[in-house]
Amino acid sequence: MENIQRSFRPVAALPCARRRSFIGSLVKALGLGSLCGAAARTTPAPVHRWDEMSASDLKAALELKSLVYLPIGTLEFHGVHLPLATDAIHAHEFCLAAAARTGGVVLPPSHWSPHGHEKWPGSILVREETFRALMTDVFTRLAEQEIRWVVACAGHWPSKLEPILREIAAGVMERFPKTRILALGPWCHPADTSVDHGGKKETALMLALRPGLVHVGRLDRPEAFRGVGRDALEGTARFGKDFFEAEVKRFVELLEKAMQETR
């Protein structure tokens, strides 16, 4: 060990510039340059979280890509085995994964949505007029900052929320024509766009995204399935991972097409 340490002392003692030159020569001699280049080429885009950035960092990120993701979920009963924020977690992770491919900035998830399992344990669902006012304000504040693209991703009941979001977006875009607002994803799997509630898909997605928050062992009696899909026990982490990756891939394709068509 002493001999090895002694052999490296001359390198450590070299001036900084000569040390970099020596290391570069060593990498080339060992044939590591192509591996380093390949790793750099496959590095995903940096994911920017709006709430974790300074104003100057946000400005710089939006100058690179004027695209903002708004994940929309809720706090809602999802059975005895899944977290109340299942929809918000799904939407937020979905937006982060998409942003890693497209660039842009991801807003914190909204947990305030209407419609669903009202009056079930843990559910906090707001009135539709509250949701409309909130989304109008968020879209407007983003448009006032001259964001070019805003993508609202409804993890909660998209067939119900997306039409509302598109209606709100149309009103805001009429006042701010330079901003384009889309309601798209995350339930956009290329082979299956159907949505379940606490069933196989959502259980699998949470096993893939937040395994520590899933308690399938609690589904041990018939009454435990009250309010959720009876196929919940069929959900696996592998199925959830594959489903998630497929919906993100399809979403990016749809988004890029929509952005090209509305330039």
C-alpha positions in Angstrom: 0.0 0.0 0.0 2.9 2.3 0.9 4.4 1.7 -2.6 1.1 2.5 -4.3 0.7 5.7 -2.3 4.3 6.7 -3.1 3.7 6.1 -6.8 0.8 8.6 -6.9 2.6 11.4 -5.0 4.3 12.9 -8.0 0.9 13.1 -9.9 -0.7 14.8 -6.9 2.2 17.2 -6.7 1.9 18.3 -10.3 0.5 21.8 -11.0 -3.3 21.8 -11.8 -2.9 22.3 -15.6 -0.3 19.5 -15.9 -2.4 17.2 -13.7 -5.4 17.6 -16.0 -3.2 16.9 -19.0 -1.8 13.8 -17.4 -5.3 12.5 -16.5 -6.6 13.2 -20.0 -3.7 11.2 -21.5 -4.4 8.4 -19.1 -8.1 8.3 -20.0 -7.2 8.2 -23.7 -4.6 5.5 -23.2 -7.1 3.3 -21.3 -9.8 3.8 -24.0 -12.2 5.4 -21.6 -12.9 8.5 -23.7 -15.6 6.9 -25.8 -17.3 5.6 -22.7 -17.3 9.0 -21.1 -18.7 10.5 -24.3 -21.5 7.9 -24.5 -22.4 8.6 -20.9 -22.6 12.3 -21.6 -24.8 11.8 -24.7 -27.3 9.7 -22.8 -27.6 12.1 -19.8 -31.2 13.2 -19.5 -32.2 16.9 -19.5 -31.9 18.5 -16.0 -35.2 18.5 -14.3 -36.1 21.9 -12.9 -38.6 22.2 -10.0 -40.2 25.6 -9.8 -40.5 25.6 -6.0 -36.8 24.8 -5.5 -35.4 27.4 -7.9 -34.4 31.0 -7.3 -36.0 33.7 -9.5 -32.7 34.0 -11.5 -32.4 30.3 -12.0 -36.0 30.0 -13.1 -35.4 32.8 -15.7 -32.4 31.0 -17.1 -34.2 27.7 -17.3 -37.2 29.2 -19.1 -34.9 31.0 -21.5 -33.7 27.5 -22.5 -37.2 26.0 -22.8 -40.3 28.1 -22.1 -42.4 25.1 -21.0 -44.1 24.6 -17.7 -45.7 21.5 -16.4 -48.6 21.7 -13.9 -49.4 18.3 -12.2 -52.9 18.1 -10.9 -54.1 15.6 -8.4 -56.2 15.5 -5.3 -56.5 14.3 -1.7 -58.9 11.4 -2.1 -59.8 8.0 -0.6 -57.9 5.4 -2.6 -58.6 2.4 -0.5 -57.0 1.1 2.7 -53.8 0.3 0.8 -52.9 3.5 -1.2 -52.0 7.0 -0.2 -54.6 9.8 -0.3 -52.4 11.7 -2.7 -52.1 8.9 -5.3 -53.4 11.0 -8.2 -51.0 13.9 -7.3 -48.0 11.6 -6.9 -48.7 10.0 -10.2 -49.1 13.3 -12.0 -46.1 14.9 -10.4 -43.8 11.9 -11.1 -45.2 11.8 -14.6 -44.3 15.5 -15.2 -40.8 15.1 -13.8 -40.2 12.1 -16.1 -41.6 14.0 -19.1 -39.5 17.1 -18.3 -36.4 14.9 -18.2 -37.0 14.2 -21.9 -38.4 17.6 -23.1 -36.8 20.2 -20.8 -38.9 22.8 -19.0 -39.9 23.4 -15.4 -42.3 21.4 -13.2 -44.6 23.2 -10.7 -45.4 21.5 -7.4 -48.5 19.3 -7.7 -51.9 20.8 -6.9 -54.0 18.6 -4.6 -57.1 20.6 -5.0 -59.6 19.1 -7.5 -63.4 18.6 -7.6 -65.5 15.5 -8.0 -64.8 12.0 -6.9 -65.1 10.2 -3.6 -66.6 13.0 -1.6 -67.3 12.3 2.1 -65.0 9.2 2.1 -62.4 9.0 4.8 -59.5 11.4 4.0 -61.0 13.0 0.9 -60.7 16.7 0.6 -62.4 17.6 -2.7 -63.1 21.2 -3.6 -66.1 22.7 -5.4 -65.8 23.0 -9.2 -66.0 26.8 -9.0 -63.1 26.8 -6.6 -61.1 24.6 -9.0 -62.0 26.9 -11.9 -60.9 30.0 -10.0 -57.6 28.4 -8.9 -56.7 27.1 -12.4 -57.7 30.4 -14.0 -55.4 32.3 -11.6 -52.5 29.8 -12.1 -52.8 29.9 -15.9 -53.1 33.7 -15.9 -50.0 34.2 -13.6 -48.0 31.9 -15.9 -49.2 33.8 -19.0 -48.3 37.1 -17.5 -44.8 35.8 -17.2 -44.8 35.1 -20.9 -44.5 31.4 -20.6 -44.8 30.0 -24.1 -46.1 26.5 -23.3 -48.1 25.3 -20.2 -49.1 21.7 -19.9 -51.7 20.8 -17.3 -51.5 17.1 -16.5 -54.6 15.8 -14.6 -53.8 12.6 -12.6 -57.3 12.8 -11.1 -60.4 11.8 -13.3 -59.0 13.2 -16.6 -62.2 12.7 -18.5 -63.9 15.0 -16.1 -61.1 17.6 -15.5 -59.5 17.9 -18.9 -62.6 19.4 -20.6 -62.8 21.9 -17.7 -59.1 22.7 -18.0 -59.4 23.2 -21.8 -62.3 25.6 -21.3 -60.4 27.6 -18.7 -57.3 27.6 -21.0 -59.3 28.9 -23.9 -60.4 31.9 -21.9 -56.9 32.7 -20.7 -55.3 32.2 -24.2 -57.8 34.6 -25.6 -56.3 37.3 -23.3 -52.7 36.1 -23.7 -52.4 34.7 -27.3 -48.6 34.2 -26.9 -49.1 31.5 -24.4 -50.4 28.1 -25.4 -52.0 25.9 -22.7 -52.6 22.2 -23.2 -54.5 19.7 -21.0 -52.8 16.4 -21.7 -51.7 13.3 -19.8 -50.8 11.4 -17.7 -53.4 8.7 -18.6 -52.3 8.3 -22.2 -50.9 4.8 -22.4 -50.7 3.8 -26.1 -52.6 0.6 -25.6 -54.9 1.5 -22.7 -56.1 5.0 -21.7 -58.7 3.7 -19.3 -58.4 4.9 -15.7 -59.0 2.8 -12.6 -59.4 3.9 -9.0 -57.2 2.1 -6.5 -57.2 -1.0 -8.7 -54.5 -2.9 -10.6 -53.1 0.2 -12.4 -53.0 2.6 -9.6 -51.7 0.0 -7.2 -49.0 -1.0 -9.7 -48.1 2.7 -10.3 -47.6 3.4 -6.6 -45.6 0.2 -6.2 -43.3 1.5 -8.9 -43.2 5.1 -7.8 -43.7 5.0 -4.0 -43.5 1.4 -2.8 -43.1 2.5 0.8 -46.6 4.0 0.8 -48.4 0.9 -0.5 -49.9 -1.7 1.9 -51.4 -4.5 -0.2 -51.4 -6.8 2.9 -54.5 -4.8 4.1 -56.5 -6.1 1.2 -57.2 -9.3 3.1 -61.0 -9.3 3.3 -63.9 -8.4 1.0 -64.8 -5.2 2.7 -61.2 -3.9 2.2 -62.0 -3.5 -1.5 -64.8 -1.0 -0.8 -64.5 2.0 -3.2 -61.6 0.6 -5.2 -61.0 -1.9 -8.0 -61.2 -5.5 -7.1 -58.2 -6.3 -9.3 -55.9 -4.3 -7.0 -54.0 -7.4 -5.9 -53.0 -8.0 -9.6 -50.9 -4.8 -9.5 -47.1 -5.4 -9.5 -44.1 -3.0 -9.4 -43.0 -4.4 -12.8 -46.4 -3.8 -14.4 -46.4 -0.3 -12.9 -42.9 0.6 -14.1 -43.7 -0.6 -17.7 -47.1 1.1 -17.7 -45.5 4.4 -16.5 -42.7 4.4 -19.0 -45.1 3.6 -21.9 -47.4 6.5 -20.9 -44.6 8.9 -20.6 -43.1 7.9 -23.9 -46.5 8.3 -25.6 -47.1 11.6 -23.9 -43.9 13.1 -25.2 -44.8 12.1 -28.7 -48.3 13.7 -28.3 -46.8 16.8 -26.8 -44.2 17.3 -29.5 -46.9 16.8 -32.2 -49.2 19.3 -30.5 -46.4 21.9 -30.1 -45.6 21.6 -33.8 -49.2 22.0 -34.8 -49.8 25.1 -32.7 -46.6 27.0 -33.3 
